[in-house]
Amino acid sequence: MLHAENLKGLIVFLVVAGVIVPLFHRARIGTVLGFLIAGVVLGPHGLGRLEATHPWIHYITFDDPQRSEALAEFGIIILLFLLGLELSLQRFWQLRRYVLGIGFAQVVITTSAIGLAVRFAGGVPPAGIVLGLCLTLSSTAIVMQILAEQHRVAHPVGRIALSVLLFQDLMVVPILFIVGMLGGGGEARASSIYDLITPFAGALASVIAIMLAGRFLLGPLLRSVVKTGSRDLIMALALLILVCASVATGLAGLSVALGAFLAGLLLSENEARHHIEVDLEPFKGLLLGLFFITVGTNLDLFVIARDIGWILLAVVVLLAGKALILYVIARAFGVTRTVAAEVALLLAQTGEFAFVVLGVAQQRSLLPQRLIVGAIAVVSLSMMLTPLCAALGRRFGAKLVMADHLDEAPGPDQSEMENHVVIGGCGRVGQLIAEALEAEGIPYVCLDLNGEAVALMRRQGRPAYFGDACRTELLEKVGAQRARAFVVTLNRARGAERMVVAARKINRSAFIFARAADPTHAARLIKLGAFGVIPETVEAGLQLAGRLMETLDLSDDTVARRLSDMRAAEVAKLDRAEAGEA
């Protein structure tokens, strides 16, 4: 039975998820950061402090976030499970060099560096070791959620970040064992090699058991359930596999999130994987939102205010130090500068596991209470800064790409071009347009900020250059003032509008064709000076309608006439928008 107190917390969370976070999103603040800020403001250390003098605040705050911790942790479990479903065993094996190479080196070097820094700062042993082990790991939940929102899990940045995070999850057992040993007194220090190896052997055995059971038992069992065609039974069995694997790794002392990832990995080749992904996706988002709110509620702004100097200094040193170490390690393993820089800044924060380590350290009196409270503030702040670090990483990566492509910048030959076409965007649409122009012998040049897309077109022998097609000085470099036409294929709405403005400014006689996201965007582009605008949603809908009518045995003339009328109606709407009637 639901108690009124629990129902109040649920309502507050739904208001945050359904109203407040979307407002943050419209203000270009990411979902993760939105939930974290909501947790800080509505938590017991935020507005909750005013409850004694303003009792009504009780109804809009999370006064006891611990009640939702189990559900919040389940969000991390589902996240790792879905990541395992997307990865597959074959792809995971391909990442072994990064998991065992970059992951191992990062944990060892970062732990040592933090430990030495604490020692030189005057920390009393074993503070350096405990804080080093505590702060070396990153936040799997926040990092993978950011990558999922950006659709970059399969990108090299996503693959390497996941590899490092997986090794960090494997380090949960050793870290907890070492911290426990440090607080165990003489008896623990006298532990034999056997006592040290036992937990590692048990953890490895549990992983092997899960993999074998999944391969020979769980997979065939799920396939037999799939034959029934029952969505309920499929989901029930998938959740059972997920929970069993998580419990198994938890009992072995490993991270339960690792067990969830292994469960997803085992089911990645099953025919029901897409159905499971679709059904679990909404719950993952909501439960992870609850997790981020819980993290935010742990941040006490008054503690930060009391020790603001050294806490902010510790956050800056932590983020910069971890990023630098990871960048150097990634480069040593052959990762490109761009990817290494993005991964380094993306994983610079400390993860949620730090709260567990600090709790154990507090129980065993390994650290002074004030240091523990400050460390919690440092951990929470670093997690809150992750979205900003991720954005900084992408910008820094773009600058490195620009530096790498300086030798491929447009030269004098391109600035003297005439009667050519300037294509903004080297994506799939831009490539198709370039292919069509090339077939007809029409000169063209492509510009894009996506270094990988530019490199691909250059390998094909096509005139593609790295740069922002929205900048007039770069357009002049490719002879835009004498171009016959411009084609805007940028997938960013504001970027497309900026390129139309720049093209119209530099060459008012050229035709400007543009790809629009929807009719509303198309109307804006027309008002800015575009000549021919194709809304993706409209054209895709017309083509789909045409194929449908052909399948329904309508004559070719009927289909052509109907599509022509519909296309004319859409063009008329755009014409009215251009005339200011829409």
C-alpha positions, -999 to +999 in steps of 0.1 A: +000+000+000+013+034-010+019+058+019+012+095+015+049+103+021+061+080-006+034+093-030+046+129-023+081+120-033+069+103-065+048+134-074+078+158-069+100+135-090+074+134-118+071+172-117+109+175-120+110+149-149+080+162-168+082+200-162+114+213-147+140+192-167+123+200-201+126+237-192+163+232-185+166+214-218+150+243-237+176+265-220+203+242-235+211+226-202+214+188-206+190+163-190+217+150-167+227+184-154+190+193-151+183+164-127+215+171-107+205+208-102+170+198-093+184+174-066+206+201-051+178+227-050+150+204-038+171+182-015+175+183+022+206+205+019+188+230-004+152+242+001+148+214+027+168+236+052+139+260+052+113+235+062+115+243+099+104+280+093+083+273+062+064+240+067+048+241+032+083+235+016+079+199+029+055+192+000+079+202-028+112+188-015+130+154-013+134+153+024+145+116+026+163+107-007+175+074+008+140+059+003+146+060-035+182+048-035+172+012-045+152+024-075+179+048-084+205+020-084+182-001-105+184+027-132+221+021-134+215-016-137+191-012-166+215+013-183+244-013-182+221-040-193+210-021-224+246-012-232+254-049-231+226-056-255+240-031-280+276-043-277+277-081-284+304-105-274+323-101-306+326-063-303+334-066-266+363-090-275+375-064-300+377-038-271+399-060-249+431-040-258+414-008-244+398-026-214+430-042-202+454-016-215+440+019-211+417+009-183+444-008-162+470+019-168+444+046-159+434+031-126+470+024-115+486+057-125+456+079-113+455+061-080+492+066-075+491+102-086+462+111-062+478+093-034+511+111-038+493+145-041+474+139-009+507+129+009+525+160-003+496+181+008+501+169+043+476+140+044+483+114+071+484+078+060+464+060+049+445+091+036+464+091+003+457+055-005+420+057+004+414+089-015+434+076-045+412+045-047+381+065-040+386+092-067+402+071-095+369+057-108+345+076-130+307+077-132+294+050-155+258+063-152+265+099-161+290+093-188+270+066-207+238+086-204+255+117-219+269+095-248+235+079-253+218+114-255+244+124-281+240+090-300+278+085-297+279+051-278+291+034-310+315+063-318+353+057-310+348+081-280+320+059-267+338+026-272+370+037-254+350+054-226+330+022-221+362+001-221+378+022-193+345+022-173+343-016-176+377-021-162+369+003-134+339-018-125+362-048-124+382-029-098+354-027-073+364-059-055+401-050-052+394-015-040+369-026-013+392-053-002+422-029+001+402-003+020+389-030+043+424-043+049+437-009+057+410-006+085+415-040+098+445-034+121+473-058+126+453-089+118+445-076+084+480-065+077+492-100+085+469-115+058+485-141+037+488-142-001+460-167+000+436-142+017+446-116-009+440-138-039+407-155-027+383-126-034+398-121-069+395-158-077+359-158-065+351-127-086+366-142-117+348-175-111+315-157-108+320-139-142+330-172-159+299-189-144+276-162-156+291-164-192+288-202-193+253-202-179+242-176-203+257-194-233+244-229-226+212-223-205+198-188-206+201-182-243+182-213-253+156-207-226+149-172-239+146-185-274+119-210-263+100-182-246+102-161-278+084-188-297+054-183-275+051-147-289+041-134-254+057-099-247+050-103-210+068-137-207+098-124-228+102-093-206+097-114-174+125-138-183+148-110-195+144-092-161+150-125-143+182-130-162+192-094-154+185-096-117+202-130-113+234-119-130+234-087-110+229-106-077+256-131-087+282-104-092+270-086-061+275-117-039+309-122-054+318-087-043+318-072-078+297-043-090+260-053-096+262-030-127+289-053-141+265-083-137+238-063-156+263-056-184+272-093-187+235-102-188+230-078-217+261-091-234+248-126-232+214-116-248+229-094-274+227-121-301+191-131-292+163-124-316+143-106-288+170-080-281+154-051-299+120-058-283+137-058-248+155-026-256+123-008-267+103-019-237+130-009-211+142+024-226+116+046-210+122+031-175+159+035-179+155+072-185+132+078-155+152+056-131+185+073-141+168+106-136+160+095-100+196+084-096+209+118-107+185+136-083+198+114-055+234+124-063+223+161-063+207+157-028+241+146-014+256+180-022+256+203+008+261+239-004+268+250+032+297+226+035+311+239+003+307+275+015+326+267+047+356+252+028+350+268-006+387+275-012+402+240-009+371+222-022+371+242-055+409+238-058+406+200-052+379+198-079+400+217-104+431+197-097+411+164-098+395+171-131+427+185-147+449+157-133+427+128-143+421+143-178+458+148-184+467+112-172+440+096-193+449+117-224+486+106-222+476+070-217+452+070-246+478+085-269+503+059-258+478+032-270+475+048-304+442+067-299+439+099-320+444+133-304+407+142-309+393+110-294+418+110-265+410+146-256+372+139-255+376+107-235+399+124-211+376+152-202+345+129-203+360+106-177+377+133-155+350+132-128+347+108-099+319+082-099+291+071-075+313+043-062+333+069-043+304+073-019+307+036-010+344+038-004+340+070+017+313+052+037+336+023+044+364+047+053+341+065+078+331+032+094+367+022+099+379+057+110+404+059+082+398+095+074+389+126+096+352+134+095+358+169+080+379+153+052+352+128+044+325+155+042+348+176+019+356+146-002+318+140-007+314+176-018+343+172-043+329+140-057+294+155-061+307+187-077+329+167-102+298+147-112+277+178-117+304+193-139+306+162-162+281+176-188+302+208-190+334+188-192+319+167-220+309+198-240+344+212-234+359+179-246+339+181-279+350+217-285+386+209-277+384+179-299+371+200-328+400+224-324+425+195-326+407+182-357+411+217-372+448+217-364+452+182-379+435+194-411+455+227-416+474+211-444+441+204-461+427+239-459+414+255-491+442+270-511+445+296-539+432+271-565+398+269-547+395+307-541+397+312-579+370+287-588+340+299-608+305+287-616+308+259-590+286+246-562+295+251-525+282+222-504+278+228-466+280+194-449+299+162-459+273+138-444+253+113-463+232+140-481+262+160-490+280+130-504+250+121-526+249+156-540+286+156-546+283+122-564+255+136-586+275+168-595+306+147-602+287+125-626+276+155-646+310+172-646+299+201-624+327+215-602+320+217-565+336+220-531+325+206-497+329+221-462+322+205-428+334+206-392+331+168-390+368+157-395+359+121-401+334+129-428+359+152-445+386+126-443+363+100-459+355+123-489+392+132-493+401+095-494+376+092-523+395+120-541+368+146-536+374+183-528+363+184-492+378+207-465+375+210-428+359+243-417+328+261-406+306+266-437+288+294-418+319+317-418+321+342-447+359+342-446+360+305-452+334+307-480+356+333-497+385+308-495+365+285-518+354+312-542+319+315-529+315+351-544+317+335-579+297+303-570+267+294-591+248+278-562+250+268-525+236+236-510+230+236-473+229+200-459+239+208-423+218+188-398+219+215-372+190+239-376+208+270-364+239+261-384+219+258-416+203+292-410+237+308-404+251+293-436+221+307-456+227+341-442+265+340-449+259+327-484+234+354-492+257+381-478+287+370-499+268+362-531+233+376-536+230+363-572+236+326-564+208+301-558+207+286-523+192+252-518+187+239-483+177+208-463+152+216-436+142+196-406+105+204-409+081+229-426+086+254-398+124+253-403+119+255-440+099+287-436+127+303-416+153+294-442+131+308-470+128+341-451+165+342-447+170+340-485+171+303-495+157+296-530+148+259-528+141+243-495+132+206-490+117+197-456+129+162-447+097+152-430+075+162-460+096+145-486+100+114-466+062+113-460+055+118-497+078+090-508+064+067-481+028+075-493+038+068-529+052+034-520+021+026-500-002+035-528+018+015-553+015-015-530-023-010-528-024-015-566-032+021-575-021+030-611+012+048-616-007+078-630-029+081-600+000+078-576+020+104-596-010+128-597-017+125-560+019+131-550+022+160-574-009+176-558+004+170-523+039+184-532+023+214-548+003+221-517+034+219-495+053+242-519+024+267-518+026+268-480+063+276-483+056+303-509+031+319-485+057+317-458+081+335-481+055+362-488+049+367-451+014+352-451+022+322-430 
